[in-house]
Amino acid sequence: MELEKIKGVSDKRIKELQKLSIYNCESLIRHFPRNYLDLSIVQNLQSCNNYEMALIKAKPVSFPQNRISHSKRISYVKVICESDNQFFTIIWFNSPYVLQKLKAEQEYLFYGRIKNEYGQISMMNPTFEPLDKNYRLKGIVPVYKSGNIAQGIMSSIVRNALSLCPPKTTIPFFLERKYGLRDLGQAYYGIHFPRRQEDIKNCSERIALEEYFLLTCSFKLIKGGKERVRQNEYSTCADDIKEFSKRFGFEFTNGQKQAINEIFSDLKNPHVMNRLLQGDVGSGKTAVAYCAMFVALKSGYQVAYMCPTEILAEQNYKLCLKFFPEYETVFLSSSLKKSEKTIVKKDIANGNAKIVVGTHAIIQNDVVFKNLSLCVCDEQHRFGVAHRNALNDKGIGCDTLVMSATPIPRTYSLVLYGDLDVSEIKEKPKRRGELKTGIVPYKKYDGMLDFIRKEIENGKQAYFVCPKIQDDEEGEIMSVTALYEQLKERLPQINFGLLHGKLKDEDKKAVMNDFKENKISAIVSTTVIEVGIDVPNATVMVIYNAERFGLSQLHQLRGRVGRGNDESYCFLLSDSE
């Protein structure tokens, strides 16, 4: 159903919804809240814990003027408020409009994170509304990714959409009745407008079950398709692989050996290989993939190694030069000069280039291989099936090996990757240091910073990751630039670098090179470091608002540490239960 048929959706709002990839009624009701605010209780300021999210009743008493930080990039508004005879400070970053909405001596409800340092209480970027017009800050309130659409309007639009086009289940009625499943429409309403905290969990599980049922049916159909018959024959024997593995200088784990045996068996099979190689960061997936590549190379074929980012592609290009010195290796990405691309593409077409490492540039129409037989896709979760098929189409009857560090239970991976066989490496090489992961509530934030400071003083390095480039409108998330300024003030002895997606490519590379050379001790970043960053000396990862990330993304971020021999730590900052 079209968006314009929903009450409250104007032409202007349609454009804003389309920016959020919402094009019809169905996609609107599937635009689930990214978070919930529990505003059922107004709290006493004095009873709040440090770094706790709280709903406070207070009135402004003083309005200092806007300020500009010494960097001249971050403006802020400072307001002194009083709550139950207790004075505290509220600061909004990049929000000058706040001064127009607040009136002295009028009572408001403020929702944000409490900070208590040296007896000085403050809140940062809280959301607020007048006490006598308390419409949003009560009960359990959904928080949407809404662009320029106000949260209240977004909730109203979703409510109207649910009334207009309630979702219908695809699960047969007898199964619904047998397992006592709740109505799917009620589940959708409950996840958008829960009355209790348990509604969120129960409704999410019902919707997830619906998706799982559809996914299972889809891949059952895919598995019913015919397997492709092998076109390329490999002359490499098991002894050749064993000899090649000595180049790595360490004994392969049992998991690596088993994965190599499964891949080698696939390559000798009458049908082409389609295999997922799954293993934690540092488990040795790349070494296994290189063994598969060696089988194809020694038999006279070309190999393509596709990565989702240029940083990761450059890293693997250098490794291929090291481990395959007897084969011509080329690098291809969109950042190359036109003349450089022309030379590389010519070498690929005439077969001089045996190993082609690159980004999505590899699958462009004008890239032609002479005799491609093996395609390797690193970080599988960053590629779609279309990307994988496009790379396969560069050769005739290509074998495919895709890799993922995302932890997926084997039974689920068989459904999620229904067209792939699965190999799993469960253990890490003994040379790796232990990686410890823990959830840290904000009341322990200061102690965590002290620990990190000591790690850096001992010569180690750290990542600080937050989910946004800009402050969010609900005041729960600090922007990467604001966090950068705050950490520089809190830890002046540490040399910080700033990294996010809006920086120019050359600036990103400069920051990362300085970090790799330990000229920078810590990086404050968004998720641009998720893939392809390899700094063994980095032993600490801090992820702010960890509840805003999916499990897969958390695992990828966590994988940036624990890459060396030293014990490493990943701190997940969150007060969410």
N, C-alpha and C positions, 0 to 999 in steps of 0.2 A: 504494500500500500504506500502511496506517495506521501511525502512529508507534509505537503501543503494541506492535506485533509485533516491533519491533527490540529486541534484547537490550541491557539497560542503560538503557532509556528508561522512567522511572517517570512517574506522573501529574504530579508536581511538575515534572519536567524537560520534559514535554510543554508545560506552560504557559510555561516559559522559552523553549522553542524557538519557540512561536507568537509570542512577542514579537519574535522575529527573522524573522518571516514564513516560518517553516518549519512546514508543516502535514501533510506526508506524507514517505514515503521518498524520492520523486523530488526534492522540493525540498531535502531534507537533503543528498543527494549533490551537488546543485548549489550548495550553500553552500560556495564555494571559500575556501581560506585567503586572508586579506588580505595576508599577508606570510610570509616564511620566515626562520628564524634559522639561520645556518650555524655550528654548534657542533662542528665536526669537529676543531678545534685549540684547546687551552688556550694562551693567550698569556702572554708575560712582561710584567709591568707596565711595566718600564723601556723596553721596545721599542715601546710603543703610541704612536701619534700622537695629538695633541690632537684631541678631539671624535670619536675613532674608536670604533665599537661593538666591544667586546672581551669574551672569555670569560676570566675571571681566577680562579685558585685562591688563596684567602686565608682567614684566620681572624680573627674579631672579638677585639679585645683591650680595648676600652673602650666603655662605653655611657652617654654623656651623656643627661640626661633629655630628654623631649619639650620642644619649644619652640613658642611661638606668635609669629607675626610681628607687627609693630607694627599691621598692618591687622586683626588678630584674626580673620582669615578662613582663613588657611592654616597648618595644623599641620605639623610635620615631626619626623622621627626622625633623629638623628645617631649614627653608629657609626664608631669608629676600627678599621681592619683592618690586618693585616700580610700581605704577600706577598713571599716571597724576601727577607726582611730590609728590605723597603721599606714604610713606613707610608703609608696614604692614608685619606681620609674618604669615607664613603658617607652620602647623605642620601635619605630617602624622604619625599615630601610626602603628607599626608593618609593615612598608613598606620601608625597606632599598633600594629596587630597584629604588626608586624615584630619588636618587642621580645620577643614571646612565642615566636617561632619560632627566634630566634638564640641560640646558647650560646657563651660565651667559650671560646677555645682549640680549638674544633671547626672542622675544615676544611669550607669550602663552595665551591661554584662560583657566581660572580656574573657575570651577563651584563648589560651596560649601556654607556653612553657615557662614555668617559674624558675628563676635563677636567683640563688642566694649566695653571695660572695662577700665575706668579711662583714656580715651584718647588713649588707645593702641588697634589698630585694628588687628584682626587675622582671619584666616580661619582654619578649622579643616578637615583633610582628603578630600580635594577637588579632583575631577577628572579633568584632564587637557589634552591639546594637543597643538602642535605648531600652531601659528596663520596662517602660510602659508600652513598648511596641515589640514585646518579646515573641517573635514568630518563628525564628530559625533556631535560636540557641536554647532548645529544650528537647527532651526525649533523646532518641537515637537518630542522629541526623546523617543522611548519606552525603558523601562528598564525591563529586564527579570531576573528571577531566572535562572542563567545559569551555575552554578558550575565553572568548569575550562575552559569553552568556553567563549571567549571574546564577549562583547556585540555586536560589529559590525558584527562578524561572525554569532552570533545567529540571528540577524535581517535578514541577507542575506539568511540563511538557511530557516527561516520562509517564506520569500518572495518567494523563489523557491518552497516551499511546497504548498503554496497557488495557484501558477500557475499550479502545477502538479495535485493536487487533490482538486479543489474547492468544498466547502461544498454544499450539496443539501438540500433544505427544505423538511420537512414532512407535512407542513401546506398546505391544498388543495389550488389549484390556485384560486378558486372563493373567498376564504377567504382573500388571499393575495390582490386580486384585490379590494374586497369590502372595506378593511380597509387601502388600500394604503401602504402596507408594502414594504419596500425596499428589494432588492435582498439579500439573505442570504450571498452569496459570497462577495458582496460589504460591508456588515456589518462586516464580518471577516477581510477584508482588511483594513477597516476603523478603527477597534479597534487596529490593529497592527501598522498601519502607518497613523495616523490621520493628516489631514492638519490644522484643527482648533480644539480648545478645545471642541466645541459643538459636533464634530464628535465622541468623546469618549463616551459621554452620549447617543447620538442617536443610535450608533452602539451597545452599551452594552444593551440597552433596546430591540433592535431587536433580539439579541442573547438570551436574557433572556426570551423573549416571545416564542421563539422556544423551549427552555428547558421546560418552563411551560406547553406548549402544549403537549409535549412528556410525562411529568410527570403526567399530568391529565389523559391522555389516559391509562398509565400504571396502575394507581391506580383504574381506572374504571374497569379494568380487574380483579384486585385483589379483589375488592368489590364484584365481581360476583361469587367468590368462596363460598363454603358452610360454615356456621358457625359450630363450634364444639359443640357437645352436652355435657352438664355438667356430670361429673363423681363423683364429690365430693359434698356432702351435708353438709351444715353448720347449726348447732343447735343454734348458738348465736343469741340473740334477740337485738333489738334496745336499751332496757334498760341496757343491759350489756355494750354496747359501751358507753352510757352516763356515766355509773359508772366509766369505765376505763378512760375516758377523764379527770376526776377529778385529776388524777395523775400528770397532767401537771401544775396545779396550776394557770391557767389563763382561762378566758372565751374565747372560740373559736369565731372567726369572722364569719359573715354570709357566707362568701365564703368558709371557712373551713367546716361549717355545711352542706352547699349544696353539697360540694364534697364528704363528708362522706355519705350523703344520696344516692348520685348517685352510689358510690362504693358498699354500702350495698344492693342497689337494684340489681346491677349487680350480686352480690354473691348469691342472691336468684333467679336469672333468670335461665331458663332451658339451656341457652347457657353459655359457659365460658366467663369470663371477659377479655377484652383486652382494657385497658384504659390508656390514657395519662393524668397525673396530672401536670398542668402547673401553674406556679406562680413565682413571683419575688423572689429574695433572701430575706429571712426573712419573707416570707408570711405564713409560717407554714406548708409547704408540708410534712415535716418529721413527724409531729404530726398526720397528716391525714393518712399517710402510716402506722404508728404504730397502728392506730385504725383498719385498714384493716387487719394487721397482727394479732391483738388480736382476730378478728373473726375466723380466721383459727386456731390459737393456742388453743382457748377455745373449739373448736370442735374436738381437738385431732390430728391435722395435723402438719406437719413441714412447716417452712417458710424459703425461701432463700432471702437474701438481698445482691445484687451484686453492687459493686462500682468500678469506673474506676481507682482509685489510692489507694495505701495502706494507705496513711494518712487519706483519707476520710473513708475508711473501718474501721480503728482503732477507729476513732471518733464515728462512728455509733455502733460499738461493745460495746464501753463504755456506750453509751446511752441506748442500749438494756439491758445491765446489770442493769442499773438504773431503767428503766421503766417496765421490765419484770423479776423481781427477782424470780418469781415462776417457770420460764421456763429455762431449760438448754440452754445457749447461747455459741456458739463456734466461733472461728475466724480462717479463712483459707486464706493463701496467699503463694506465692512462696518463701517468705523470711523465713518461718518457717523451723526449722531443720527437717530432714527426720523422726526422731523418733516422733517429735511432730505432723507432718502431719499424720503419721500412726495412732496415738491415736485419732486425730480429725476425720479422715475418718471412723474409726471403730465406733465412737459414732454416726456419721451421718447414717451409714448403719444399725445399730441396733435400731435406733430411739430414743436413749437417748438424742441426741442433737435435740432440738426443733427449735431453731433459728440458722441459719448458715449465718454469715456475712463474706464477703470476696471480693476478687478481681476476675479476670478472672480464678483464680485457681479453683473456684467453678465448672466451666464447663468442667474440665478435665475428661477424660474417666473413670479414676479410682475412681471418686467421685460418690458414689451411695447412693441415699436417700431411706428411708423405705416407707414414705407416704407423699411426698411433694405435697402441694396443691396450694401454693401461691408464686409467684416469684415477687420480687420488684427490679427494676433496677433504681439506682440513676444516675442523670446526663445523661439522655437518649441520648443527642447529642454525647456522647463519645462512644456509643455502636452502632454496626450495627445490622441489622435484624438477621443476622446469630448468633450473640452472644445471642440475646434474645431467638431465637428458640432453641439454644443449652441448655439454662437454662430450658426452658419449657419442653424439652425432658427428663429432670431428674425425672419428675413425670408423672402421667397419668391424662390428662385433667386439667392441671394447669391453674389457673387464673393468669393474668399478670397485674401488675401495674408499669408503667414507669413514671419517674418524670423528669421535665426539668425546669430550670429557664430562659431559653432563650425566650425573648419576641417574639412570633410569632402571627400575627393576626389570629383570629379563623378560618376565611375562608381559609387562606393559610395552617393552621395546619391540616385542614380536608383533604387537598390534600397531604401534605407532609407525614402525618401519616394516609394514607388512610385506613389501617386495624385497626385503633384504634378509640375508642370513646374519647372525650376530656372533661375534667373537668378543670375549670380555677378559681384560687383564685386571685381576683383582689385587695383586700385590705390587709394591714399588721396589725398585732396586735398593739394596741395603745401604748404599752410599748416601741416600737422601735423609735429611733431618726431619724430625717429627713436626707436623703442622697441627697446632692446637686451635680449636675454634670455640668461641663462647659468646653468649648473649650478655651484653652489659647494659644495665639500666642507667638512665642519665644521672641518677644520684651518685653513681660511682665514676662519673666522667673525669673528675679531677684526679683521682687515683690512677686512672688509666693513662692520662696525659703524663703523669710523673713517670710511670713505667716506660712509656714510649721515649720520653726524654732521655732516660738512662740507656735505653737500647741505642739511640742515636749517638749519645756520648761515647758509647763503646764501638763506634764505627759502623753501625748498621744503618739501614734506610727504611723509610716508611711511606705508605700510601694513605691518604685521607680522601674518601670517596663520598660524595653526596649526590642525590638524584636529580638536582635541577641546576640550570645555569642562572635562573632568576628566582627570586623569592616567590612562594606561592601565596595565593590570596587568602588562604585560611590561616597563615602564620605559623604553620607547623614545621615548615622546611626552610632552612636558611640557604641562600644561593651559594654557589661555589665561590663567587668573588667575596661575598660577605664572610664566609667561613675562612677563606684565605686571609683576609684582614684580621679576623679574630684570632686565628692561630698565630699569626706573626706577632700580635700583641701579647698573647699568653705565653708564647715560647720564643722570645726574641733572640735567643742564642742559636736557634736552628735556622738554616738557610732553606726557605720554602720556594717551590716552583708552582706555577698555576697552569692547569691544562684543561681545556674544554673544547667542544666541537666548533665553536665560533672563531677560534684562533686560526690564523693562516697556517697552511701546511708547513711552511718553513719554520714558523714559530713553534709549532708542535714538535717538529723534529729537533729543534734546538734545545727545547726543554728536556726531551727524552734523552738526547745525547749527553747533556749535562748531568742528568740523573744516573745514566749508565756509568759515567766517569766519576761519579760521587762528588761532583762539584755542587750538586743540590742534594741535601740530606732527606728531604721529604717533598712529595708532590700532593697538592690539593687538586682533586680532579673530579670530573663527572665520569660516566661509564665508558669514556673513550679508551680507557686502559683495559677494557674487558678482555680483549683478544690481542695476542701477539707481543706482549711486553715480557721480556725475559731478563730480569736483573737478579741474579742469584744472591746478591748482597742485601736485597730488600727482605726484611724478616717480619714486618708488621703491616697489617692491613686493617684500617678502620672504616667501617661502612655505616654512615649516618642514615637514620630512618630506614633501617634494614627491612622493616615491614612493607616498604614500598617496592621492593624488588621481588621478582619471582625466584623460585628455587634454582632454576637453571642459571639465571644471571648471577645470583649470589655465589654459586659454585664457580662460575667463570672468573668472577672478581677475586674470590678466595685463591684461585689458582695462580695469581700473580706473585704470591709469596710461597715459601716452602720449596723453592727451586734450587736451593743450595744445600750444603751439608749442615747448616746450623738450624737449631730449633726455631720455628716461626709461629706467629700468632695472627689470628683473624678475629677482630672484635666487631660484633654486630650490635650497634647502638639502637636500642628500641625499648619503649615502655609498653608496647602492645603485648597483650597476653596471647 
